[in-house]
Amino acid sequence: MPEETSRHELFAHTRTQLRGLGLPDRDAWNLPSSPRRFADGAWFRLEIPTVNSAAATEAVLAEADRLGVQVNRITETLGLFRHTSAEIREMVALCADYGCELVMSPGPRATYDTSASALSSQGSRMGYRLRGQEQLVRAIEDVKRACDLGVRSFVVYDEGLLWTLNEMRLCGALPSEVHLKVSAHCGHGNAASLMLLERLGADSINPVRDLQLGMLAALRSAISVPLDCHTDNPAASGGFIRVYEAPEFVRLLAPVYLKAGNSAVGEHGHATTVEQARRMAQQASIVREIVGTHLPEAVQTEPVGRRAALAATGLGA
């Protein structure tokens, strides 16, 4: 029987053009390991999102500490302008004490605006994006207020705000160490979109939550900044739990933030209770256990800040 000739490839010309643009020409179903790492050599960091009060921040960090789990990042999603200055300062101090990054969200967004569109069938397509130039101004003011209170990392929901904050960072209008994280609420899920976000100034990017491993691996091949990937989700975001994919997230997507704990809450953007915060820390401990069991060579970032300094001197844990 004659040897079978190679199968004709669909859309070959377009795939060649994509490669010419520096983009992957398909999803990476060969699932290649990522050679990239965080600057400290770590493969992954643990993030607990939707921690929306000082009380919840203290509870989640204390519970994680009790369980022996290092949380590298806490993300607040209620909105900066929903918190008093005193509460923001308390959250900054707590995260510094436990050696983790605090990310907070500019408050102005579509769901807090006077427009009815955010509550209509169009709302899911609008996401949290800003409506009108005045809302852009207010979002920048929220970031400036937070910078004055010690916050240096922000989750953004609007591509225009991302570009603007990055330009302000570059020209010195904002501190140079400001970190800009793009939310999954922006709805990006292909390599071209993520490459654009990186060029707009994103320091880490959260793609949509339900991408399969080959899709995610293609994203990693196109960008160098960390990816932020949910290992579990609240019911409002689909409710799916992917903890057994977490080791593959780390292998394929390093440097990656594993976002854990949101299955303990019903939806994003509400005031997290202390009990929910504790359950989120417990969920993060499960993710850490599974990564440690199935990819033991993967390194997690060690704690930073005053708490780490105390531990190094033997004066505190």
C-alpha positions in Angstrom: 0.0 0.0 0.0 1.6 3.3 -1.0 2.6 5.7 1.8 -0.1 8.2 2.6 0.7 11.7 1.5 0.7 14.5 4.0 -2.8 15.9 4.8 -3.7 19.3 3.4 -3.6 21.9 6.2 -6.6 24.1 6.5 -5.9 27.9 6.4 -2.2 27.3 5.8 -1.7 30.8 4.3 -3.2 32.6 7.3 -1.2 30.4 9.7 2.0 31.5 7.9 1.0 35.1 8.2 0.3 34.8 11.9 3.8 33.3 12.4 5.2 36.2 10.5 3.6 38.5 13.0 5.2 36.7 15.9 2.0 34.9 16.9 1.3 31.2 17.3 -0.6 29.8 14.4 -2.7 27.5 16.5 -3.4 26.3 20.0 -0.4 24.5 21.5 -1.8 21.0 22.0 1.7 19.6 22.2 1.6 21.2 25.7 5.2 22.5 25.8 6.8 23.3 29.2 7.5 27.0 29.7 11.1 28.0 30.1 10.2 31.3 31.7 10.4 32.2 35.4 9.7 35.0 37.8 12.7 37.3 38.4 13.5 35.4 41.6 13.6 32.1 39.7 10.2 30.9 40.9 7.7 29.1 38.7 4.5 30.2 40.4 2.9 32.4 43.0 -0.4 31.9 44.9 -3.0 34.6 44.6 -6.3 34.8 46.6 -8.7 37.2 44.8 -11.9 38.9 46.0 -10.6 39.7 49.4 -12.6 42.9 49.9 -12.2 44.1 53.4 -9.5 44.6 56.0 -11.2 41.9 58.2 -11.2 39.4 55.3 -7.6 40.2 54.5 -6.5 39.5 58.1 -8.6 36.3 58.2 -7.3 34.9 54.9 -3.7 35.6 55.7 -3.9 34.3 59.3 -5.6 31.1 58.1 -3.1 30.5 55.3 -0.3 31.0 57.9 -1.9 28.5 60.2 -2.1 26.0 57.3 1.6 26.7 56.4 0.7 28.2 53.0 2.5 31.3 51.6 0.1 33.6 49.9 2.0 35.8 47.4 -0.8 38.1 46.4 -4.2 39.4 47.7 -6.5 41.0 45.2 -9.4 43.4 46.2 -12.2 43.7 43.7 -14.9 45.7 45.4 -13.4 49.1 44.3 -11.0 51.5 46.0 -13.6 54.1 46.5 -15.7 51.7 48.6 -13.0 51.7 51.3 -12.0 54.3 53.8 -8.4 55.5 53.9 -7.9 53.8 57.3 -9.1 50.5 55.9 -6.8 50.7 52.9 -3.8 51.5 55.1 -4.7 48.5 57.3 -4.8 46.2 54.3 -1.4 47.6 53.1 0.1 47.0 56.5 -1.4 43.5 56.8 0.0 42.4 53.4 3.4 43.9 54.2 3.5 42.0 57.5 2.7 38.7 55.8 5.0 39.3 52.9 2.5 39.4 50.1 1.5 41.8 47.4 -1.7 43.8 47.7 -3.6 44.5 44.4 -6.6 46.9 44.6 -9.1 47.9 41.9 -10.1 51.4 40.8 -13.7 51.9 41.9 -15.3 53.6 38.9 -16.6 51.0 36.5 -19.7 50.3 34.4 -21.6 48.5 37.1 -21.3 51.5 39.5 -22.2 54.0 36.8 -25.6 55.6 36.1 -26.0 53.9 32.8 -28.7 51.2 32.5 -26.6 49.4 29.8 -24.5 47.6 32.3 -27.6 45.9 33.6 -28.9 45.0 30.2 -28.0 42.1 27.8 -25.1 44.2 26.7 -23.6 44.3 30.1 -21.7 41.1 29.9 -20.0 42.5 26.7 -19.2 45.8 28.3 -17.7 44.2 31.4 -16.5 46.8 33.9 -15.2 49.2 31.2 -15.4 53.0 31.8 -18.2 55.1 30.3 -17.2 58.6 29.3 -14.0 60.6 29.9 -15.1 61.7 33.3 -15.1 58.1 34.6 -11.6 57.7 33.2 -10.5 60.8 35.2 -12.2 59.4 38.4 -10.5 56.0 38.0 -7.1 57.8 37.7 -7.9 59.8 40.8 -8.8 56.5 42.6 -5.3 55.1 41.7 -3.6 58.3 42.8 -5.4 58.2 46.2 -4.4 54.6 46.7 -0.7 55.4 45.8 -0.7 58.0 48.5 -1.9 55.4 50.9 0.8 52.9 50.0 -0.8 50.7 47.3 1.4 49.9 44.3 -0.5 47.2 42.4 -3.8 47.6 40.6 -6.2 45.4 38.7 -7.7 47.2 35.7 -10.8 46.4 33.8 -10.5 48.9 30.9 -7.8 48.8 28.1 -7.8 52.5 27.8 -7.2 53.0 31.5 -4.3 50.4 31.2 -2.6 52.4 28.5 -3.2 55.7 30.4 -1.8 54.5 33.7 1.2 53.0 31.9 1.9 56.3 30.1 1.6 58.1 33.5 4.0 55.6 35.0 6.5 56.1 32.2 6.5 59.9 32.5 6.7 59.9 36.3 3.1 61.0 37.1 2.7 57.7 38.9 5.4 55.8 40.9 7.6 53.7 38.6 7.0 50.6 40.7 3.3 50.6 40.0 2.2 47.2 38.8 -0.8 46.9 36.4 -2.7 43.6 36.3 -5.5 43.1 33.6 -8.7 41.5 34.9 -10.4 38.4 33.4 -13.5 40.7 33.2 -12.0 42.2 30.1 -12.7 38.9 28.4 -9.4 38.3 26.5 -8.6 34.8 25.4 -6.3 34.7 22.4 -2.6 35.4 21.8 -3.1 38.5 19.7 -5.2 40.1 22.4 -2.7 39.3 25.1 0.2 40.6 23.0 -1.7 43.9 22.6 -2.3 44.1 26.4 1.4 43.5 27.1 2.3 46.3 24.7 -0.2 48.6 26.4 1.7 48.1 29.7 0.2 45.1 31.4 2.5 43.5 34.0 0.3 40.4 34.3 -2.8 39.3 32.5 -5.8 37.2 33.6 -7.3 35.5 30.5 -10.9 34.3 30.5 -11.3 31.5 33.1 -12.4 28.6 30.9 -9.5 28.3 28.4 -8.2 24.7 27.9 -4.6 23.8 28.4 -3.6 24.0 24.7 -5.2 27.4 24.4 -3.4 28.7 27.5 0.0 27.3 26.3 -0.4 29.3 23.0 -0.9 32.4 25.1 2.3 31.8 27.0 4.3 31.4 23.7 3.2 35.0 22.7 4.0 37.0 25.8 6.6 37.3 28.5 4.6 38.8 31.4 3.0 36.5 34.1 -0.4 34.9 33.5 -3.0 34.9 36.2 -5.1 31.7 36.1 -8.1 30.7 38.1 -8.0 27.2 39.7 -11.6 27.6 40.9 -14.4 30.0 40.4 -17.6 31.3 42.1 -21.0 30.2 40.7 -21.4 33.5 38.9 -18.3 32.7 36.8 -19.3 29.1 36.0 -18.4 27.5 39.3 -15.9 25.1 37.8 -12.9 23.9 39.8 -9.6 23.0 38.1 -7.3 22.2 41.0 -6.0 19.0 39.3 -4.9 21.1 36.4 -2.9 23.4 38.6 0.4 21.5 38.2 -0.1 21.8 34.4 -0.8 25.5 34.7 2.5 25.8 36.5 4.5 23.7 34.0 3.0 25.2 30.8 2.5 28.8 31.9 5.3 29.8 34.2 5.6 32.4 35.5 2.0 32.1 36.6 -0.2 33.3 39.5 -2.5 30.5 40.6 -5.7 32.2 41.6 -7.3 30.1 44.3 -10.3 30.3 46.7 -13.1 32.0 44.7 -15.3 28.9 44.9 -15.9 29.9 48.5 -17.9 33.0 47.4 -21.0 33.3 45.2 -19.8 36.1 43.0 -17.0 38.7 42.5 -17.1 42.3 43.7 -19.0 41.9 47.0 -17.9 42.4 50.6 -16.1 39.2 51.6 -17.0 37.8 55.0 -14.4 36.5 57.5 -15.7 32.9 57.1 -15.5 33.1 53.3 -11.9 34.4 53.7 -10.9 31.4 55.8 -12.5 29.0 53.3 -10.6 30.7 50.5 -7.3 30.2 52.3 -8.2 26.5 52.8 -8.9 26.2 49.1 -5.5 27.7 48.3 -3.9 25.2 50.6 -5.4 22.4 48.5 -4.0 23.9 45.3 -0.6 24.2 47.0 -0.7 20.6 48.1 -1.6 19.3 44.6 1.1 21.3 42.9 3.6 20.1 45.5 2.6 16.4 45.1 2.4 16.3 41.3 5.1 18.9 40.3 7.5 18.9 43.3 10.3 20.6 41.4 8.2 23.7 40.8 9.4 26.6 43.0 7.0 29.1 44.6 8.1 32.7 45.5 9.2 33.1 49.1 7.6 35.8 51.3 9.0 39.3 51.0 9.0 42.3 53.3 9.2 42.6 57.1 7.8 39.2 57.9 10.5 37.5 55.7 13.2 39.6 57.3 12.1 38.6 60.8 12.1 34.9 59.8 15.6 35.2 58.3 17.0 36.6 61.5 15.2 34.0 63.7 13.2 36.8 65.5 9.9 35.8 64.1 8.1 33.4 61.8 
